Amino acid sequence: MHFSIPETETRAGDGGAAAYVAYNIHVNGVLHCRVRYSQLLGLHEQLRKEYGANVVPAFPPKKIFTLTPAEVEQRREQLEKYMQAVRQDPTLGGSETFNSFLRKAQQETQQIPTEEVVLEVLLSNGQKVKVTILTSDQTEDVLEAVASKLDLPDDLVGYFSLFLVRQTKDGAFSFVRKLQEFELPYVSVTSLHNPEFQIILRKSYWDSAYDDDVMEHRVGLNLLYAQTVSDIEHGWILVNKEQHRQLKSLQEKVSKKEFIRLAQTLKYYGYLKFDPCVTDFPEKGCHVVVSAGNNELNFQVRLPNEQIKEGSFKVTRMRCWRVTSSVPMSNGPSGSSPGKSEVKLELAFEYLMSKDRLQWVTITSPQAIMLSICLQSMVDELMVKKSGGSIRKDSPDGSWEPMAKLSSKLNSVSLRGISHSSSANDVGANDFHGNYAFEGIGDEDL
């Protein structure tokens, strides 16, 4: 995910004998943990030991003398680049060494001891599932605990994920992120100190063909039905009067499979709808509602003349994309207001508009990283399907593992001062995430 170290703080050493610099590691603009240089160095040495010096990125060198403020800032930038580089590497970023380091640091920073607790996880129909877990349980452990409580079969667990959401005034949900393997869900949600933030269970695949697998089992069917009803009620799926009448009739008959089958034919079925934001397409400053689904980003753009224009961008025609983050320059107290962030996030993708014309499209949204995760997971799912794989946990070809961790890949994040330019032209080549699905495009797709 989005790792940044936007600020540092000087703290008293053990016993007050000396001072040391603590680095605040943020995920999606929210404080995840505070670590010392020596802790990061320890992580680096462990990764080198396990994977070899030629695999692990270079680490900022030790300094004999006390660092000047300028050197502290330089080291902060170097450590930020190091953490991003490790996270982007599929081997290092997905390693238990890296993820357990972040989980332990998160728990220590938030000062939440390991103990048994009850965690509430929402379902799409508003029902709350209470699971008894340890505060130190990672995302996969919590997901399996929820599945066990619901009697969801093991081979269907890979079709679902836990999401951190913020409940809006109208009862709908604004998606913050898919919970990651490097975090502790209980710590992540309680450290925000805001009851609006909750954890919800939803399906985590895009191709509605997988619905057949989920509907084979009673619990899977109930979860999918509840999510479909919720998406219709919140206007995520478009329904006309006649379709609404048919759906209501099927609901009254409790014909869940037939209800889902009809919903599958409706516009935006299976899409994730994002909060209103701003785009530069077709012109700068346009307000837009973005939805992700069916291997595309759908735009409903309000033009300056108040006209609504709709269009879609297929993921297979995106050559690459990136997330950039403008970080305010601040010397104020760090770590305050953990649920708030001044970080401005943008998702930009280079799109094949016609056979010989590529164009950058930018979305400015606090949910840019969640959008990026959606793009990556669509590509991953396309690749698994193309190779004949499956997302069942018990799949004999072993393809469930990458599908279960779709969001583990980091799409590059370029961090800069808020006064700096954030145009696509001034970002280095290493900041781009290449889309390997793009290479499979033929003329017939244009």
ZALUM-369914 format. One record per residue (C-alpha): x, y, z; residue in one letter. Coordinates in steps of 0.2 Angstrom, whole numbers, padded with zeros to 4 digits, always signed. Last residue first. Layout:
// ZALUM-369914
XYZA ...
END
This chain:
// ZALUM-369914
-0048-0003-0153L -0050-0020-0146D -0049-0028-0163E -0032-0020-0166D -0024-0032-0153G -0021-0028-0134I -0011-0041-0125G +0003-0029-0120E -0010-0019-0110F -0012-0034-0098A +0006-0031-0092Y +0001-0014-0085N +0017-0005-0080G +0017+0005-0063H +0026+0021-0065F +0037+0029-0052D +0053+0022-0059N +0051+0032-0075A +0052+0048-0065G +0038+0060-0063V +0039+0077-0071D +0027+0074-0085N +0013+0066-0076A +0009+0083-0067S +0012+0084-0049S +0021+0101-0048S +0028+0106-0031H +0020+0116-0018S +0013+0101-0009I +0030+0094-0006G +0033+0078-0015R +0029+0060-0014L +0029+0048-0028S +0019+0032-0025V +0021+0017-0036S +0007+0004-0036N +0010-0008-0022L +0005-0026-0024K -0003-0034-0009S -0020-0030-0015S -0023-0046-0024L -0018-0056-0009K -0031-0070-0011A -0029-0070-0030M -0010-0073-0028P -0013-0088-0016E -0028-0095-0025W -0017-0100-0041S -0011-0116-0033G -0015-0127-0048D -0025-0139-0037P -0037-0125-0032S -0041-0128-0013D -0043-0109-0010K -0054-0107-0025R -0048-0092-0036I -0045-0103-0051S -0032-0103-0065G -0035-0106-0084G -0020-0094-0088S -0031-0081-0095K -0042-0082-0079K -0027-0079-0068V -0021-0065-0079M -0038-0056-0080L -0039-0058-0061E -0022-0050-0059D -0027-0036-0070V -0044-0032-0061M -0034-0033-0044S -0022-0020-0050Q -0035-0008-0056L -0045-0010-0040C -0030-0008-0029I -0027+0009-0039S -0044+0014-0035L -0041+0011-0017M -0025+0021-0018I -0035+0036-0026A -0048+0036-0012Q -0044+0053-0006P -0047+0058-0024S -0039+0068-0038T -0042+0058-0054I -0030+0060-0068T -0031+0055-0086V -0015+0054-0097W -0017+0052-0116Q -0010+0039-0128L -0014+0041-0147R -0009+0029-0160D -0023+0016-0161K -0035+0027-0151S -0038+0033-0134M -0024+0022-0127L -0024+0027-0109Y -0010+0033-0097E -0016+0032-0079F -0016+0045-0065A -0022+0042-0048L -0020+0057-0037E -0019+0059-0018L -0018+0075-0008K -0011+0072+0010V -0019+0083+0023E -0024+0068+0033S -0037+0065+0047K -0040+0049+0057G -0023+0050+0066P -0026+0068+0072S -0009+0070+0079S +0006+0059+0074G +0018+0074+0072S +0018+0091+0080P +0021+0105+0068G +0036+0106+0056N +0025+0105+0041S +0028+0104+0022M +0012+0097+0015P +0013+0080+0006V +0007+0079-0012S +0004+0061-0015S +0005+0053-0032T -0002+0036-0038V +0003+0029-0054R -0004+0021-0069W +0002+0011-0085C -0003+0007-0102R -0021+0007-0098M -0030-0001-0113R -0033-0017-0104T -0040-0008-0089V -0055-0002-0100K -0059+0017-0097F -0078+0021-0098S -0088+0036-0102G -0103+0046-0096E -0106+0064-0098K -0118+0075-0087I -0121+0093-0093Q -0119+0106-0079E -0110+0118-0091N -0094+0115-0082P -0095+0096-0086L -0102+0084-0073R -0093+0068-0077V -0100+0050-0074Q -0084+0040-0076F -0083+0021-0077N -0067+0013-0073L -0065-0004-0082E -0063-0022-0080N -0081-0025-0077N -0080-0015-0061G -0074+0001-0054A -0086+0017-0052S -0080+0035-0053V -0092+0050-0049V -0084+0065-0057V -0083+0084-0055H -0073+0092-0069C -0059+0103-0064G -0048+0101-0079K -0056+0095-0096E -0062+0079-0103P -0055+0073-0092F -0045+0083-0078D -0054+0074-0064T -0062+0078-0047V -0071+0068-0034C -0088+0061-0029P -0086+0046-0018D -0082+0029-0026F -0094+0015-0032K -0088-0003-0033L -0096-0012-0047Y -0103-0029-0047G -0119-0024-0056Y -0116-0007-0063Y -0130-0009-0076K -0142-0023-0073L -0141-0041-0080T -0132-0048-0065Q -0147-0041-0054A -0158-0053-0063L -0147-0068-0059R -0145-0062-0041I -0164-0061-0038F -0166-0078-0046E -0153-0085-0034K -0161-0077-0019K -0179-0082-0023S -0186-0077-0006V -0203-0076-0014K -0205-0058-0007E -0187-0054-0014Q -0192-0061-0031L -0207-0050-0032S -0197-0035-0026K -0184-0039-0040L -0197-0040-0053Q -0205-0023-0048R -0188-0015-0047H -0185-0021-0065Q -0201-0013-0071E -0197+0003-0062K -0179+0005-0068N -0164-0001-0059V -0146+0005-0059L -0134-0004-0047I -0124+0008-0035W -0141+0016-0030G -0139+0013-0011H -0154+0001-0011E -0147-0009-0026I -0130-0011-0018D -0138-0017-0002S -0148-0030-0011V -0133-0036-0020T -0123-0037-0004Q -0136-0047+0005A -0138-0059-0010Y -0119-0062-0011L -0118-0065+0008L -0134-0077+0008N -0127-0087-0007L -0110-0089+0001G -0119-0095+0017V -0130-0108+0007R -0116-0115-0004H -0116-0116-0023E -0120-0098-0024M -0101-0093-0022V -0095-0104-0036D -0109-0097-0048D -0104-0079-0043D -0087-0082-0050Y -0095-0079-0067A -0098-0061-0060S -0080-0057-0064D -0074-0044-0052W -0068-0053-0036Y -0067-0047-0018S -0084-0051-0011K -0088-0041+0004R -0085-0041+0023L -0085-0025+0032I -0074-0017+0045I -0079+0000+0053Q -0074+0018+0054F -0088+0030+0059E -0085+0025+0077P -0069+0036+0077N -0054+0033+0088H -0044+0029+0072L -0033+0017+0083S -0048+0005+0085T -0049+0001+0067V -0031-0002+0063S -0028-0011+0080V -0042-0023+0077Y -0037-0026+0059P -0019-0030+0063L -0009-0024+0048E +0004-0031+0036F -0007-0043+0027E -0018-0029+0021Q -0036-0023+0024L -0044-0017+0008K -0045+0002+0009R -0055+0017+0013V -0071+0013+0005F -0085+0025+0009S -0101+0016+0015F -0119+0020+0014A -0130+0024+0029G -0136+0041+0023D -0124+0050+0035K -0109+0040+0028T -0100+0025+0036Q -0082+0024+0034R -0075+0008+0027V -0060-0003+0031L -0062-0019+0020F -0061-0037+0024L -0060-0049+0009S -0071-0062+0001F -0069-0075-0014Y -0053-0083-0005G -0064-0089+0009V -0074-0100-0003L -0063-0115-0001D -0064-0114+0017D -0083-0116+0018P -0092-0101+0026L -0099-0107+0042D -0103-0089+0047L -0092-0090+0063K -0079-0099+0053S -0079-0086+0039A -0077-0072+0052V -0062-0081+0060A -0054-0084+0043E -0055-0066+0039L -0048-0062+0056V -0033-0074+0054D -0030-0067+0036E -0030-0049+0042T -0017-0052+0056Q -0021-0057+0074D -0012-0046+0087S -0028-0040+0096T -0032-0058+0098L -0049-0064+0092I -0067-0067+0097T -0078-0064+0083V -0094-0054+0083K -0104-0053+0066V -0114-0038+0064K -0129-0037+0052Q -0130-0021+0042G -0136-0030+0026N -0119-0029+0019S -0111-0038+0033L -0102-0029+0047L -0087-0036+0057V -0087-0033+0076E -0072-0038+0086L -0072-0046+0103V -0055-0046+0112V -0042-0058+0118E -0026-0049+0123E -0010-0043+0115T -0007-0026+0122P -0012-0010+0112I +0001+0003+0113Q -0003+0011+0096Q +0015+0011+0092T +0019-0006+0099E +0004-0014+0089Q +0009-0005+0073Q +0028-0010+0075A +0023-0028+0077K +0012-0028+0062R +0025-0019+0052L +0039-0031+0056F +0027-0046+0053S +0024-0039+0036N +0042-0037+0031F +0048-0054+0038T +0032-0063+0032E +0037-0058+0014S +0025-0050+0002G +0035-0034+0000G +0051-0044-0001L +0046-0056-0015T +0034-0045-0025P +0046-0030-0024D +0035-0014-0022Q +0036-0015-0003R +0054-0015-0003V +0056-0001-0014A +0043+0009-0005Q +0052+0006+0012M +0069+0012+0004Y +0061+0027-0004K +0054+0032+0013E +0071+0028+0021L +0080+0039+0009Q +0068+0054+0011E +0069+0053+0030R +0088+0052+0029R +0089+0068+0019Q +0077+0076+0032E +0088+0071+0046V +0104+0077+0037E +0096+0094+0035A +0092+0094+0053P +0110+0090+0057T +0114+0072+0062L +0124+0068+0077T +0140+0060+0072F +0145+0042+0067I +0132+0041+0053K +0125+0025+0047K +0121+0022+0029P +0104+0023+0020P +0099+0006+0015F +0102-0001-0003A +0088-0011-0010P +0087-0030-0006V +0089-0043-0020V +0108-0042-0023N +0111-0042-0004A +0103-0059-0002G +0085-0065+0002Y +0085-0071+0020E +0101-0063+0027K +0098-0047+0017R +0080-0046+0023L +0086-0048+0041Q +0099-0034+0039E +0086-0023+0032H +0073-0026+0046L +0087-0023+0059G +0091-0006+0050L +0073-0002+0051L +0074-0005+0070Q +0090+0005+0071S +0082+0020+0062Y +0068+0021+0074R +0050+0016+0071V +0033+0024+0073R +0018+0015+0066C +0003+0016+0055H -0001+0034+0055L -0014+0038+0042V -0010+0046+0025G -0014+0030+0015N -0002+0020+0026V +0010+0032+0036H +0026+0028+0044I +0032+0040+0057N +0051+0040+0060Y +0057+0043+0077A +0073+0052+0080V +0083+0049+0096Y +0087+0059+0112A +0098+0053+0126A +0098+0049+0144A +0080+0051+0147G +0079+0034+0155G +0077+0026+0137D +0080+0040+0125G +0069+0056+0124A +0060+0059+0108R +0063+0068+0092T +0050+0068+0079E +0049+0064+0060T +0038+0068+0046E +0031+0063+0030P +0037+0045+0031I +0026+0037+0017S +0020+0020+0013F +0005+0018+0001H +0000+0000+0000M 
END
